[in-house]
Amino acid sequence: MLRRRSLADRELLVRALTDSWRKLNPVTLARNPVIFVVELGATLTTAILLHDLYSRPAWTQAMSFEAQVALWLWFTVLFANFAEAMAEARGKAQAESLRKSQSEIVAKRIATSGRMPSAPRKVELVSASSLRAGDLVVCAAGDVIPGDGDVVEGIATVDESMITGESAPVIRESGGDRSAVTGGTRVLSDEITIRILSNPGETFLDRMIALVEGAQRQKTPNEIALNMLIAGLTLIFLLAVATLPPFAIYSRRAMGAGLTPSVPVLISLLVCLIPTTIGGLLSAIGIAGMDRVMQHNVLATSGKAVEAAGDVDTLLLDKTGTITLGNRQAVEFIPVRGVSEAMLADTAQLASMADETPEGRSILMLAKARYGLRGREVSEAEMEFIPFSAYTRMSGVNLEGRQLRKGATDAVVEFVRRHGGSVDDELLERSRQIASQGGTPLAVCDGTRLLGLIHLKDIVKGGLRDRISKLRAMGVRSVMITGDNPLTAAAIAREAGLDDFLAQATPKDKLDYIRKEQAAGRLVAMAGDGTNDAPALAQADVGLAMNTGTMAAKEAGNMVDLDSNPTKLLEVVEIGKQLLITRGALTTFSIANDVAKYFAILPAMFAPIYPALAHLNIMRLHDPRSAVLAAVIFNALIIVALIPLALRGVRYRATGAASLLRRNLLFYGVGGLIAPFPGIWALDLLLRWLHWA
């Protein structure tokens, strides 16, 4: 399981602090142009300080200023490194916990070489690391599954808590969409034969470890564009600062007063002008976004997938198990005239005793809940059970000369007519009404006599309607995909509050629908678990595959939900939007808070030459050196203050884009503009009190 790690976790803090120093390597920092410029400035200031220490016999006030500027510039670099290292540390800690779960497993491989087809199979004990794709292995109760594969024989319960965190075991059986097993999980009961699908180092667990390593995360297109923007701003301000010394020299000669700004002051100005705050936090925001997805037990193959989730326009949701609980439930007994509801419930219960389907069991539960009817003992009378069959679409029991049947309305009607009975048109009309409302009608008969109907209904998951409303407020359109007929699909979509539905959908229909949406310029997200979902998952911009699904589905999607909960797609969309909002909010704050630094440093630099500029010293800072130091210190400390926000994310509210933009501009734009003024003023006051400037 991907364990949650607190920001105050001592192990994470130690790891992040250590990595912060390692990231001082210029080759590493060159990936971040803003912080790389700060490191160059810190190095140059340090070199000037060392030169002055060597060439001057005594410690001077200028050297004290240079030392403090150099120190705080190095702190700025370290704080930026710490933000990224802290985000990465959580991923690395998760990867280590997963590696610990990979122990040397002994596998029971079925020997195939030299064996006659009629001979009993021979099992040999081998190391799991020696298994190759195509090998067959046997796993009994208590065995650890040695590698990813498909069940080709048998059925068993499997404990997958080591990757999902859920204690409830799951069923794995041959055939269908529940045959995939993951290496490292444990068989709890029975015995299964598995065909290995991966070679050593290529298992799902190996991919999980690689994915949670934040350092291997690729930058998203949005992040690359923002990096280019801040790199461009850095270059512009670098050129602007480079022109100041000749301008100061010219002004001094023309005005006959003032001093040329020193190199440490120019470096301080450059560092305060460029967007160091967002430059230091940008990478951490992206890594933390992937980490938040992982905390929901969802593995994303890249940061691009998480970011794409934030831009999703259309959300495709499968009906069964996503919108509804998964199985239709009996909700009502509807008798015909002359038959009591209690009599209908009693007959329906008897006819359903041989029905092992979830629908059949729900009829027994409804009869028990409504009338206290309990299952009969077989010894009560001689009963001939008729199990439910997909061919007959009925189940029933022959009891003391009576033929009790329950099943699809048309099948039961045909049974009654075949045995000489008649059918009430009112019952058929009521059956059509139930179907038109999205329900499933089942008929019940006693020989040639129809007794009534059972109303089966898809139960929409609680709270889903509210969540769909929130998605709509975000501008996300929700579409249900189902194999049901259009009438049933329309009723379920209406009850769940969905925007649209795709009925009687085939794999090709899903793929065509996604392509049509993308051709209209929309981003599409979809959840699926079967091999038939693989083409659509691969085509979707965000494809969330279920861990319980087939290997083809997991390979096709760009996210895997370890809990196999299709509604998790809603959380993924919210996390993606939170990532984009966090990045936008902190970018707005970073650019806005630079304004106060201009008011601190520019008057300090040029007031001696142009006394009128002293009016811009609205914070009434003590002197040029304390003003520059206060701005540089604030520039470093604000990164530290914003690290928790970058890692946790800005609080997300389901609202429209215009409302989010207003909130960002008002809260983070205006806040970023105002906050530095009292901060720099207080730091200037503290520096004077400590006699550091």
C-alpha positions as CSV (number, residue, x, y, z in Angstrom):
1,M,0.0,0.0,0.0
2,L,1.2,3.5,-0.7
3,R,1.5,4.9,2.9
4,R,0.7,8.5,3.6
5,R,3.7,10.5,4.7
6,S,3.2,13.7,6.8
7,L,5.1,16.9,5.9
8,A,6.5,16.8,9.4
9,D,7.8,13.2,9.1
10,R,11.3,13.3,10.5
11,E,12.6,10.7,8.1
12,L,11.4,12.8,5.1
13,L,12.8,16.0,6.5
14,V,16.3,14.5,7.0
15,R,16.2,13.0,3.5
16,A,15.0,16.3,1.9
17,L,17.7,18.3,3.8
18,T,20.4,15.9,2.5
19,D,19.1,16.0,-1.0
20,S,19.0,19.8,-0.9
21,W,22.8,20.0,-0.6
22,R,23.2,17.4,-3.4
23,K,21.1,19.5,-5.7
24,L,23.6,22.3,-5.4
25,N,25.4,20.6,-8.3
26,P,25.3,23.2,-11.2
27,V,24.6,20.4,-13.7
28,T,21.4,19.5,-11.7
29,L,20.4,23.1,-11.2
30,A,20.8,24.0,-14.9
31,R,17.3,22.4,-15.4
32,N,15.9,25.3,-13.4
33,P,17.1,28.6,-15.0
34,V,15.9,30.9,-12.3
35,I,17.5,29.1,-9.4
36,F,20.6,28.5,-11.5
37,V,21.0,32.2,-11.9
38,V,20.6,32.6,-8.1
39,E,23.4,30.1,-7.6
40,L,25.7,31.9,-10.0
41,G,24.9,35.1,-8.1
42,A,25.7,33.5,-4.8
43,T,28.9,32.0,-6.2
44,L,30.0,35.4,-7.6
45,T,29.2,37.2,-4.3
46,T,31.1,34.6,-2.3
47,A,34.1,35.0,-4.6
48,I,34.0,38.8,-4.1
49,L,33.9,38.3,-0.4
50,L,36.8,35.9,-0.4
51,H,38.8,38.3,-2.6
52,D,38.1,41.1,-0.1
53,L,39.1,39.0,2.9
54,Y,42.4,38.2,1.2
55,S,43.2,41.7,0.0
56,R,42.0,43.8,3.0
57,P,43.7,43.6,6.4
58,A,40.5,44.3,8.5
59,W,36.9,43.4,8.5
60,T,34.8,46.2,7.0
61,Q,31.1,47.0,6.9
62,A,31.1,46.4,3.2
63,M,32.4,42.9,3.8
64,S,29.7,42.3,6.4
65,F,27.1,43.3,3.8
66,E,28.7,41.0,1.2
67,A,28.8,38.1,3.6
68,Q,25.1,38.5,4.5
69,V,24.0,38.8,0.8
70,A,26.0,35.7,-0.1
71,L,24.6,33.7,2.9
72,W,21.0,34.6,2.0
73,L,21.5,33.9,-1.7
74,W,22.8,30.4,-0.8
75,F,19.8,30.0,1.5
76,T,17.5,30.9,-1.4
77,V,19.0,28.2,-3.5
78,L,18.8,25.6,-0.6
79,F,15.2,26.5,0.2
80,A,14.2,26.1,-3.5
81,N,16.1,22.7,-3.5
82,F,14.4,21.7,-0.3
83,A,10.9,22.3,-1.8
84,E,11.7,20.0,-4.7
85,A,13.5,17.5,-2.5
86,M,10.6,17.3,0.0
87,A,8.2,16.5,-2.8
88,E,10.6,13.8,-4.2
89,A,11.3,12.4,-0.7
90,R,7.8,11.2,-0.3
91,G,7.9,9.3,-3.6
92,K,11.3,7.8,-2.8
93,A,10.1,6.7,0.7
94,Q,7.1,5.0,-1.0
95,A,9.4,3.3,-3.5
96,E,11.5,1.9,-0.7
97,S,8.5,0.5,1.1
98,L,7.5,-1.2,-2.1
99,R,11.0,-2.6,-2.6
100,K,10.9,-4.1,0.8
101,S,7.8,-6.1,-0.2
102,Q,9.8,-7.6,-3.1
103,S,11.5,-10.6,-1.4
104,E,12.9,-13.7,-3.1
105,I,9.8,-15.8,-3.8
106,V,9.8,-19.5,-4.6
107,A,7.6,-20.4,-7.5
108,K,5.9,-23.8,-8.4
109,R,6.6,-23.9,-12.1
110,I,4.9,-26.5,-14.3
111,A,7.6,-28.4,-16.2
112,T,6.7,-28.7,-19.9
113,S,9.9,-29.9,-21.6
114,G,9.9,-33.6,-22.3
115,R,6.5,-34.2,-20.8
116,M,4.0,-36.4,-22.7
117,P,0.6,-34.7,-23.1
118,S,-1.1,-37.6,-21.2
119,A,1.4,-37.6,-18.4
120,P,0.5,-35.9,-15.0
121,R,1.9,-32.4,-14.8
122,K,5.2,-32.1,-12.9
123,V,5.8,-29.1,-10.6
124,E,9.4,-27.9,-9.9
125,L,10.4,-25.3,-7.4
126,V,12.3,-22.4,-8.9
127,S,13.2,-18.8,-8.0
128,A,10.7,-16.2,-9.1
129,S,13.5,-14.3,-10.6
130,S,14.1,-17.1,-13.1
131,L,10.5,-17.1,-14.4
132,R,9.9,-15.8,-18.0
133,A,6.8,-14.7,-19.9
134,G,4.8,-17.8,-20.9
135,D,5.7,-20.0,-17.9
136,L,2.9,-21.7,-16.0
137,V,3.0,-21.7,-12.2
138,V,0.7,-23.2,-9.6
139,C,-0.3,-21.2,-6.5
140,A,-2.2,-22.7,-3.6
141,A,-3.5,-21.2,-0.4
142,G,-0.7,-19.4,1.4
143,D,1.5,-19.0,-1.7
144,V,2.8,-15.6,-2.8
145,I,2.1,-15.1,-6.5
146,P,5.6,-14.9,-8.1
147,G,4.8,-12.5,-11.0
148,D,2.2,-10.7,-13.0
149,G,0.0,-13.0,-15.0
150,D,-3.5,-14.4,-16.0
151,V,-5.3,-17.2,-14.3
152,V,-5.8,-20.0,-16.8
153,E,-7.3,-22.6,-14.5
154,G,-9.2,-22.5,-11.2
155,I,-10.6,-19.9,-8.9
156,A,-9.2,-18.4,-5.7
157,T,-9.4,-15.6,-3.2
158,V,-6.4,-13.3,-3.3
159,D,-5.1,-10.8,-0.7
160,E,-4.0,-7.7,-2.6
161,S,-3.7,-5.5,0.5
162,M,0.1,-5.0,0.0
163,I,-0.6,-2.8,-3.1
164,T,-4.2,-1.6,-2.5
165,G,-4.3,-1.3,1.3
166,E,-7.7,-3.0,1.3
167,S,-8.0,-5.9,3.7
168,A,-11.0,-7.5,1.9
169,P,-9.8,-10.4,-0.5
170,V,-10.8,-10.4,-4.1
171,I,-11.8,-13.2,-6.4
172,R,-9.5,-14.2,-9.3
173,E,-10.7,-16.8,-11.8
174,S,-9.9,-18.0,-15.3
175,G,-11.6,-16.2,-18.2
176,G,-13.3,-12.9,-18.2
177,D,-12.1,-9.6,-16.8
178,R,-11.1,-10.9,-13.4
179,S,-8.3,-13.1,-14.4
180,A,-5.3,-10.7,-13.9
181,V,-3.1,-11.2,-10.9
182,T,-0.2,-9.1,-9.6
183,G,3.1,-10.4,-8.5
184,G,3.7,-10.1,-4.7
185,T,0.0,-10.7,-3.7
186,R,-1.0,-13.8,-1.7
187,V,-3.5,-16.6,-2.4
188,L,-5.8,-17.1,0.5
189,S,-7.9,-20.1,-0.6
190,D,-8.1,-22.8,-3.3
191,E,-5.6,-23.3,-6.1
192,I,-5.0,-21.5,-9.4
193,T,-2.7,-22.0,-12.4
194,I,-1.2,-18.8,-13.7
195,R,0.5,-17.9,-17.0
196,I,3.3,-15.5,-16.3
197,L,3.1,-12.4,-18.6
198,S,6.2,-10.4,-17.5
199,N,9.9,-11.0,-17.3
200,P,11.9,-10.1,-14.1
201,G,12.2,-6.3,-13.7
202,E,9.1,-5.8,-15.9
203,T,6.4,-6.6,-13.3
204,F,3.6,-4.2,-12.3
205,L,5.3,-3.8,-8.9
206,D,8.5,-2.8,-10.7
207,R,6.6,-0.2,-12.7
208,M,5.0,1.0,-9.5
209,I,8.4,1.6,-7.9
210,A,9.6,3.5,-11.0
211,L,6.4,5.6,-11.1
212,V,6.6,6.7,-7.5
213,E,10.1,7.9,-7.9
214,G,9.3,11.6,-8.2
215,A,12.8,12.4,-9.6
216,Q,12.0,10.5,-12.8
217,R,8.9,12.6,-13.5
218,Q,8.7,14.2,-16.9
219,K,7.7,17.9,-17.1
220,T,4.2,18.6,-18.5
221,P,3.6,20.8,-21.5
222,N,2.1,23.5,-19.2
223,E,5.1,23.3,-16.9
224,I,7.5,23.5,-19.8
225,A,5.7,26.6,-21.1
226,L,5.8,28.2,-17.7
227,N,9.5,27.4,-17.4
228,M,10.1,29.1,-20.7
229,L,8.2,32.2,-19.5
230,I,10.2,32.6,-16.3
231,A,13.4,31.8,-18.2
232,G,12.5,34.7,-20.6
233,L,11.7,37.0,-17.7
234,T,15.1,36.1,-16.1
235,L,16.9,36.9,-19.3
236,I,15.1,40.2,-19.7
237,F,15.9,41.3,-16.1
238,L,19.5,40.1,-16.5
239,L,19.9,42.4,-19.5
240,A,18.2,45.2,-17.6
241,V,20.5,44.9,-14.5
242,A,23.6,44.6,-16.8
243,T,22.8,48.1,-18.2
244,L,22.6,49.7,-14.7
245,P,26.3,50.2,-14.0
246,P,27.0,52.2,-17.2
247,F,23.8,54.2,-16.6
248,A,25.0,54.9,-13.0
249,I,28.4,55.9,-14.2
250,Y,26.9,58.3,-16.8
251,S,24.5,59.7,-14.2
252,R,27.3,60.2,-11.6
253,R,29.4,62.1,-14.1
254,A,26.4,64.2,-15.3
255,M,25.0,64.9,-11.8
256,G,28.4,64.9,-10.0
257,A,27.0,62.8,-7.2
258,G,26.3,59.2,-6.2
259,L,28.1,55.9,-6.4
260,T,28.1,53.1,-8.9
261,P,26.1,50.1,-7.4
262,S,28.4,47.3,-6.2
263,V,28.2,43.8,-7.8
264,P,26.5,42.3,-4.7
265,V,23.8,45.0,-4.8
266,L,23.3,44.4,-8.5
267,I,23.0,40.6,-7.9
268,S,20.6,41.2,-5.1
269,L,18.4,43.4,-7.4
270,L,18.5,40.7,-10.1
271,V,17.5,37.9,-7.7
272,C,14.6,40.0,-6.4
273,L,13.5,41.0,-9.9
274,I,13.3,37.5,-11.4
275,P,10.4,35.2,-10.3
276,T,12.4,33.2,-7.8
277,T,9.4,32.2,-5.8
278,I,7.6,30.3,-8.6
279,G,11.0,29.2,-10.0
280,G,11.8,27.5,-6.7
281,L,8.4,25.9,-6.2
282,L,7.4,25.0,-9.8
283,S,9.0,21.5,-9.8
284,A,7.7,20.8,-6.3
285,I,4.1,21.6,-7.4
286,G,4.2,19.1,-10.2
287,I,5.8,16.3,-8.1
288,A,3.3,17.0,-5.3
289,G,0.4,16.8,-7.7
290,M,1.5,13.2,-8.7
291,D,2.0,12.4,-5.1
292,R,-1.6,13.5,-4.2
293,V,-2.9,11.2,-6.9
294,M,-0.8,8.3,-5.4
295,Q,-2.1,9.1,-2.0
296,H,-5.5,8.1,-3.4
297,N,-4.0,4.8,-4.5
298,V,-3.8,5.8,-8.2
299,L,-0.6,5.4,-10.1
300,A,0.0,7.9,-12.9
301,T,2.5,7.1,-15.7
302,S,3.4,10.8,-16.0
303,G,2.7,14.2,-14.7
304,K,1.1,14.9,-18.1
305,A,-1.7,12.5,-17.2
306,V,-2.4,14.3,-13.9
307,E,-2.3,17.7,-15.6
308,A,-4.6,16.5,-18.4
309,A,-7.1,15.4,-15.8
310,G,-7.3,19.0,-14.7
311,D,-8.2,20.1,-18.2
312,V,-10.8,17.4,-18.9
313,D,-13.9,18.6,-20.6
314,T,-15.8,15.2,-21.0
315,L,-15.9,12.4,-18.5
316,L,-17.0,9.0,-19.7
317,L,-18.4,6.8,-16.8
318,D,-19.4,3.2,-17.1
319,K,-22.8,2.5,-15.6
320,T,-22.3,-0.7,-13.8
321,G,-20.1,-0.3,-10.7
322,T,-19.5,3.3,-11.4
323,I,-22.8,5.1,-11.5
324,T,-24.8,2.2,-10.0
325,L,-23.9,-0.2,-7.3
326,G,-23.2,-2.9,-9.8
327,N,-26.1,-5.4,-9.5
328,R,-29.8,-4.7,-9.9
329,Q,-31.8,-5.1,-6.7
330,A,-35.4,-6.1,-6.2
331,V,-37.3,-3.1,-4.8
332,E,-41.0,-3.9,-5.2
333,F,-43.5,-6.8,-5.6
334,I,-46.4,-5.9,-8.0
335,P,-49.2,-8.5,-7.8
336,V,-52.0,-8.8,-10.4
337,R,-55.7,-8.5,-9.4
338,G,-56.8,-11.2,-7.0
339,V,-53.3,-11.9,-5.7
340,S,-51.9,-10.5,-2.5
341,E,-48.4,-9.0,-2.3
342,A,-47.6,-11.5,0.5
343,M,-48.6,-14.5,-1.8
344,L,-46.5,-13.1,-4.7
345,A,-43.5,-12.6,-2.3
346,D,-43.8,-16.1,-1.0
347,T,-43.9,-17.6,-4.5
348,A,-41.1,-15.4,-5.8
349,Q,-38.9,-16.5,-2.9
350,L,-39.5,-20.2,-3.5
351,A,-38.8,-19.7,-7.3
352,S,-35.6,-17.8,-6.5
353,M,-34.0,-20.3,-4.1
354,A,-32.1,-21.9,-7.0
355,D,-31.1,-18.6,-8.5
356,E,-27.5,-17.8,-7.4
357,T,-27.3,-14.5,-9.2
358,P,-27.1,-11.3,-7.2
359,E,-30.5,-10.4,-8.6
360,G,-31.9,-13.7,-7.3
361,R,-30.4,-13.2,-3.9
362,S,-31.9,-9.7,-3.7
363,I,-35.4,-11.1,-4.2
364,L,-34.8,-13.4,-1.2
365,M,-33.7,-10.5,0.9
366,L,-36.7,-8.3,-0.1
367,A,-39.1,-11.1,0.7
368,K,-37.4,-11.5,4.1
369,A,-37.4,-7.8,4.8
370,R,-41.0,-7.2,3.8
371,Y,-42.7,-10.3,5.1
372,G,-40.2,-12.0,7.4
373,L,-40.0,-14.9,4.9
374,R,-37.0,-17.1,5.4
375,G,-35.4,-19.7,3.2
376,R,-37.2,-23.1,3.3
377,E,-35.4,-26.2,4.4
378,V,-35.2,-28.7,1.5
379,S,-36.5,-31.4,3.9
380,E,-39.8,-29.6,4.3
381,A,-41.2,-31.1,1.2
382,E,-39.9,-32.7,-2.0
383,M,-38.6,-29.9,-4.1
384,E,-37.1,-30.1,-7.6
385,F,-35.0,-27.0,-8.1
386,I,-34.7,-25.4,-11.5
387,P,-31.5,-23.3,-11.5
388,F,-31.4,-20.1,-13.3
389,S,-30.0,-20.4,-16.8
390,A,-29.0,-17.8,-19.3
391,Y,-30.7,-20.0,-21.9
392,T,-34.1,-20.2,-20.3
393,R,-33.8,-16.9,-18.4
394,M,-35.8,-18.4,-15.6
395,S,-35.4,-20.2,-12.3
396,G,-37.9,-22.1,-10.2
397,V,-39.0,-25.1,-8.3
398,N,-41.4,-28.0,-8.8
399,L,-43.2,-28.4,-5.5
400,E,-46.1,-30.9,-4.7
401,G,-47.3,-30.7,-8.3
402,R,-46.9,-27.0,-8.6
403,Q,-44.5,-25.4,-11.2
404,L,-43.3,-22.1,-9.7
405,R,-41.2,-20.0,-12.1
406,K,-39.6,-16.5,-11.9
407,G,-37.7,-14.9,-14.7
408,A,-37.7,-12.4,-17.7
409,T,-41.2,-11.4,-18.5
410,D,-41.3,-12.7,-22.0
411,A,-39.8,-16.0,-20.9
412,V,-42.3,-16.5,-18.2
413,V,-45.2,-15.4,-20.4
414,E,-44.1,-17.9,-23.0
415,F,-44.0,-20.6,-20.3
416,V,-47.5,-19.8,-19.2
417,R,-48.9,-19.8,-22.7
418,R,-47.1,-23.0,-23.6
419,H,-48.9,-24.7,-20.7
420,G,-52.3,-23.4,-21.7
421,G,-52.6,-20.3,-19.5
422,S,-53.6,-16.8,-20.4
423,V,-51.8,-13.5,-19.9
424,D,-53.4,-10.3,-18.5
425,D,-52.7,-7.3,-20.8
426,E,-52.5,-5.1,-17.8
427,L,-49.5,-7.0,-16.5
428,L,-47.7,-6.6,-19.9
429,E,-48.4,-2.9,-19.9
430,R,-47.0,-2.5,-16.3
431,S,-43.9,-4.5,-17.4
432,R,-43.4,-2.0,-20.3
433,Q,-43.7,0.9,-17.9
434,I,-41.1,-0.5,-15.5
435,A,-38.7,-1.0,-18.5
436,S,-39.3,2.6,-19.7
437,Q,-38.4,3.9,-16.3
438,G,-35.0,2.2,-16.4
439,G,-36.0,-0.9,-14.3
440,T,-36.1,-4.6,-15.1
441,P,-39.4,-6.4,-14.8
442,L,-39.4,-10.1,-13.8
443,A,-42.6,-12.1,-13.9
444,V,-43.7,-14.8,-11.4
445,C,-46.1,-17.6,-12.2
446,D,-47.6,-20.6,-10.5
447,G,-48.1,-23.0,-13.4
448,T,-50.5,-21.5,-15.8
449,R,-51.3,-18.5,-13.6
450,L,-49.4,-15.3,-13.7
451,L,-49.1,-13.8,-10.1
452,G,-47.4,-10.5,-10.8
453,L,-44.1,-8.8,-11.3
454,I,-40.9,-8.1,-9.4
455,H,-39.3,-4.7,-10.1
456,L,-35.5,-4.8,-10.3
457,K,-33.7,-1.5,-10.3
458,D,-30.2,-0.2,-10.8
459,I,-29.4,1.6,-7.5
460,V,-27.5,4.8,-8.2
461,K,-24.7,5.3,-5.8
462,G,-25.4,7.7,-2.9
463,G,-24.0,11.2,-3.3
464,L,-23.2,10.7,-7.0
465,R,-25.7,13.3,-8.1
466,D,-24.0,15.9,-6.0
467,R,-20.6,15.0,-7.3
468,I,-21.8,15.2,-10.9
469,S,-23.2,18.7,-10.1
470,K,-19.7,19.7,-8.9
471,L,-18.2,18.4,-12.1
472,R,-20.7,20.5,-14.1
473,A,-19.8,23.5,-12.0
474,M,-16.1,22.9,-13.1
475,G,-17.2,22.8,-16.7
476,V,-16.9,19.0,-17.0
477,R,-19.6,17.2,-19.0
478,S,-20.4,13.7,-17.7
479,V,-21.5,11.0,-20.1
480,M,-22.7,7.5,-19.1
481,I,-21.6,4.5,-21.2
482,T,-23.8,1.4,-21.0
483,G,-24.9,-1.7,-22.9
484,D,-28.5,-1.1,-21.8
485,N,-31.3,-0.1,-24.1
486,P,-31.9,3.7,-24.6
487,L,-35.0,3.8,-22.3
488,T,-33.1,2.2,-19.4
489,A,-30.0,4.4,-20.0
490,A,-32.1,7.6,-20.1
491,A,-33.8,6.8,-16.8
492,I,-30.5,6.0,-15.0
493,A,-28.8,9.1,-16.5
494,R,-31.7,11.3,-15.4
495,E,-31.6,9.9,-11.8
496,A,-27.9,10.3,-11.6
497,G,-28.0,13.9,-13.0
498,L,-25.7,13.1,-15.9
499,D,-25.5,15.3,-19.0
500,D,-25.7,12.6,-21.6
501,F,-25.5,8.8,-22.2
502,L,-24.3,6.4,-24.8
503,A,-26.6,3.3,-24.9
504,Q,-26.0,-0.1,-26.3
505,A,-22.4,0.8,-26.6
506,T,-19.8,-1.5,-28.2
507,P,-16.0,-1.1,-27.9
508,K,-16.1,0.6,-31.3
509,D,-18.8,3.0,-30.2
510,K,-16.8,4.1,-27.2
511,L,-13.7,4.7,-29.4
512,D,-15.7,6.6,-32.0
513,Y,-17.3,8.8,-29.3
514,I,-14.0,9.7,-27.8
515,R,-12.5,10.5,-31.2
516,K,-15.6,12.7,-32.0
517,E,-15.1,14.6,-28.7
518,Q,-11.4,15.1,-29.3
519,A,-12.0,16.3,-32.8
520,A,-14.2,19.0,-31.3
521,G,-11.2,20.2,-29.2
522,R,-12.3,18.5,-26.0
523,L,-10.1,16.5,-23.6
524,V,-11.7,13.1,-22.6
525,A,-11.3,11.0,-19.5
526,M,-12.5,7.4,-19.2
527,A,-12.4,4.5,-16.7
528,G,-12.4,0.8,-17.7
529,D,-11.2,-2.6,-16.7
530,G,-11.7,-5.0,-19.6
531,T,-9.8,-5.9,-22.7
532,N,-12.6,-4.5,-24.7
533,D,-12.0,-1.1,-23.0
534,A,-8.3,-1.1,-24.0
535,P,-8.7,0.8,-27.3
536,A,-10.9,3.5,-25.7
537,L,-8.5,3.8,-22.7
538,A,-5.5,4.3,-25.1
539,Q,-7.4,6.9,-27.1
540,A,-8.7,8.9,-24.1
541,D,-6.5,11.8,-22.8
542,V,-6.9,10.3,-19.3
543,G,-7.4,6.6,-19.2
544,L,-8.0,5.2,-15.7
545,A,-7.6,1.4,-15.7
546,M,-8.7,-0.8,-12.8
547,N,-6.1,-2.9,-11.0
548,T,-8.5,-5.8,-11.0
549,G,-8.9,-5.5,-14.8
550,T,-7.0,-7.2,-17.6
551,M,-3.3,-6.6,-18.3
552,A,-4.3,-5.1,-21.7
553,A,-6.5,-2.5,-19.9
554,K,-3.7,-1.6,-17.5
555,E,-1.2,-1.3,-20.3
556,A,-3.5,0.9,-22.4
557,G,-4.4,3.4,-19.6
558,N,-2.1,6.2,-18.4
559,M,-3.3,5.7,-14.8
560,V,-4.0,2.6,-12.7
561,D,-6.4,2.6,-9.7
562,L,-5.1,0.1,-7.2
563,D,-8.5,0.1,-5.4
564,S,-10.3,-0.7,-8.6
565,N,-13.0,1.9,-7.8
566,P,-14.2,3.5,-11.1
567,T,-15.6,6.5,-9.3
568,K,-12.0,7.4,-8.4
569,L,-11.9,9.2,-11.8
570,L,-13.9,12.0,-10.2
571,E,-11.1,12.5,-7.5
572,V,-8.4,12.3,-10.2
573,V,-10.1,15.2,-12.1
574,E,-10.4,17.3,-8.9
575,I,-6.7,16.6,-8.1
576,G,-5.7,17.6,-11.7
577,K,-7.6,20.9,-11.4
578,Q,-6.1,21.5,-8.0
579,L,-2.6,21.1,-9.5
580,L,-3.4,23.7,-12.2
581,I,-4.9,26.1,-9.7
582,T,-2.0,25.7,-7.3
583,R,0.5,26.5,-10.1
584,G,-1.5,29.5,-11.3
585,A,-2.1,30.8,-7.8
586,L,1.6,30.7,-6.8
587,T,2.7,32.1,-10.2
588,T,0.3,35.1,-9.6
589,F,1.7,35.5,-6.0
590,S,5.3,35.3,-7.2
591,I,5.0,38.0,-9.8
592,A,2.9,40.3,-7.6
593,N,5.2,40.1,-4.6
594,D,8.2,41.3,-6.7
595,V,6.6,44.8,-6.8
596,A,7.5,45.5,-3.1
597,K,11.1,44.5,-3.8
598,Y,11.3,47.2,-6.5
599,F,10.2,49.8,-3.9
600,A,12.9,48.5,-1.5
601,I,15.9,48.2,-3.8
602,L,15.6,50.8,-6.6
603,P,15.3,53.8,-4.2
604,A,18.2,52.5,-2.2
605,M,20.3,52.2,-5.4
606,F,19.5,55.5,-7.1
607,A,18.3,57.9,-4.4
608,P,21.9,59.3,-4.0
609,I,22.0,60.1,-7.7
610,Y,18.4,61.1,-8.1
611,P,17.1,62.4,-4.6
612,A,13.6,62.5,-6.0
613,L,13.5,58.7,-5.9
614,A,13.6,58.8,-2.1
615,H,9.9,59.5,-2.3
616,L,9.5,55.9,-3.6
617,N,10.9,54.6,-0.2
618,I,7.3,54.3,1.0
619,M,8.4,51.7,3.6
620,R,10.8,54.2,5.1
621,L,13.6,51.7,5.1
622,H,16.7,52.7,7.2
623,D,19.4,52.8,4.6
624,P,20.4,51.2,1.3
625,R,22.2,48.2,2.8
626,S,19.4,47.3,5.2
627,A,16.8,47.8,2.3
628,V,18.7,45.4,0.0
629,L,19.3,42.8,2.8
630,A,15.6,43.0,3.9
631,A,14.5,42.3,0.3
632,V,16.9,39.5,-0.2
633,I,16.0,37.8,3.1
634,F,12.3,38.2,2.4
635,N,12.8,36.7,-1.1
636,A,14.4,33.6,0.6
637,L,12.0,33.2,3.4
638,I,8.8,33.5,1.3
639,I,9.9,30.2,-0.5
640,V,10.0,28.4,2.9
641,A,6.6,29.9,3.8
642,L,5.0,28.6,0.6
643,I,6.5,25.1,0.6
644,P,3.5,23.6,2.6
645,L,1.0,25.2,0.2
646,A,2.9,24.0,-2.9
647,L,3.0,20.4,-1.5
648,R,-0.6,20.3,-0.2
649,G,-2.1,22.3,-3.0
650,V,-4.4,25.3,-3.0
651,R,-7.8,24.4,-1.6
652,Y,-10.0,23.5,-4.5
653,R,-13.6,24.6,-4.9
654,A,-15.9,23.4,-7.6
655,T,-16.6,26.5,-9.5
656,G,-16.3,28.0,-13.0
657,A,-13.1,29.3,-14.6
658,A,-14.0,32.9,-14.4
659,S,-14.7,32.6,-10.6
660,L,-11.4,30.8,-10.1
661,L,-9.5,33.5,-12.0
662,R,-11.2,36.3,-9.9
663,R,-10.3,34.4,-6.7
664,N,-6.7,33.9,-7.7
665,L,-6.2,37.6,-8.7
666,L,-7.9,38.9,-5.5
667,F,-6.4,36.5,-3.0
668,Y,-3.0,35.6,-4.4
669,G,-2.5,38.6,-6.7
670,V,-3.5,41.4,-4.3
671,G,-2.2,39.3,-1.3
672,G,1.1,38.9,-3.1
673,L,1.2,42.6,-3.8
674,I,0.6,43.7,-0.2
675,A,2.3,41.0,1.9
676,P,5.9,41.8,1.1
677,F,5.6,45.5,2.3
678,P,5.1,44.7,6.0
679,G,7.5,41.8,5.7
680,I,10.4,43.8,4.3
681,W,9.7,46.7,6.7
682,A,9.8,44.3,9.7
683,L,13.0,42.7,8.4
684,D,14.6,46.1,8.0
685,L,13.6,47.0,11.6
686,L,15.1,43.7,12.8
687,L,18.3,44.2,11.0
688,R,18.7,47.7,12.5
689,W,17.9,46.3,16.0
690,L,20.5,43.6,15.6
691,H,23.0,46.0,14.0
692,W,23.5,43.7,11.0
693,A,23.2,46.5,8.5
